Structures are given as C-alpha cells and as structure tokens.
C-alpha cells in the first residue's frame, strides 16, 4: 500500500512546489513592471530570472529571500540590468539603472569577456548584428 501512495504523494508535493514557484515568479514580474513604470523604464522581455535564493532565520522563523534580475531600457535602444529582492511577497530591495544619462552622450561601452577575431570586430560596428557568445555564469 505504501509503495503506491509514496510516489503519488511525492509527485503531488513536487507539483504544489512548482505551482507555488510559478506564482512567486508572476508576482516578481508584477513588482518589476510596477518598478519600471514608477522610474520611467521599459521592462524588456516581460520576464524576470531567479538569480539567488537564500534562507535565513529572522525573529525565530525561517524566511526565504529571492533575488530576481531583469533587463530594462531607457529609450528602447539600450539594455540595462536591474534587480529586485523579495522576502515572501514584499520588496526588500531594488536596483534600477540611473536616468542621468544625457541624450548627446554615447552609451557606456560594454566590456567583452572574450576575444573576437579582428575581421568580425569591424564588421559589426555599424550594423545591428550582435554576435552570439557564451555567457559567463553569475551564480555563486
């Protein structure tokens, strides 16, 4: 009897945990959308990514802190990183890009982590083609 109920209960527990994680992600997207509207930014990709998950003891109980990262844009032609940290459903901290960039100043240069052959480096300078490269890991 136990060999039937144990797998079913474990599958049900995983499904409940998955549903709860999806609802928390939806709330994080809503918080990020509201934060972008408040600061006059565009939320790119309409998505957030879980960057860090921490557990800590506060006031005698266990709390889970989630840090989500997302991309924003000031005018639609740039991409800047932002983050939001949630304790349950409440915003603990948020980081958004600064808006003090003047229109006549060039956008800050992006540091390339890998070396690109010189033939490709000059070809993409005046076009909208972005080379696809392997990303660095950011989780610690």
Buried (B, 14 or more C-beta within 10 A) or exposed (E): EEEEEEEEEEEEEEEEEEEEEEEBBEBBBEBBBEBBEEBEBBBBEEEBBBBBEEEEEEEEEEEEBBBBBBBBBBEEEBBBEBBBBBBEEEBEEBEBBEEEBEEEEEEEEEEEEEEEEEEEEEEEEEEEEEEEEEEEEEEE
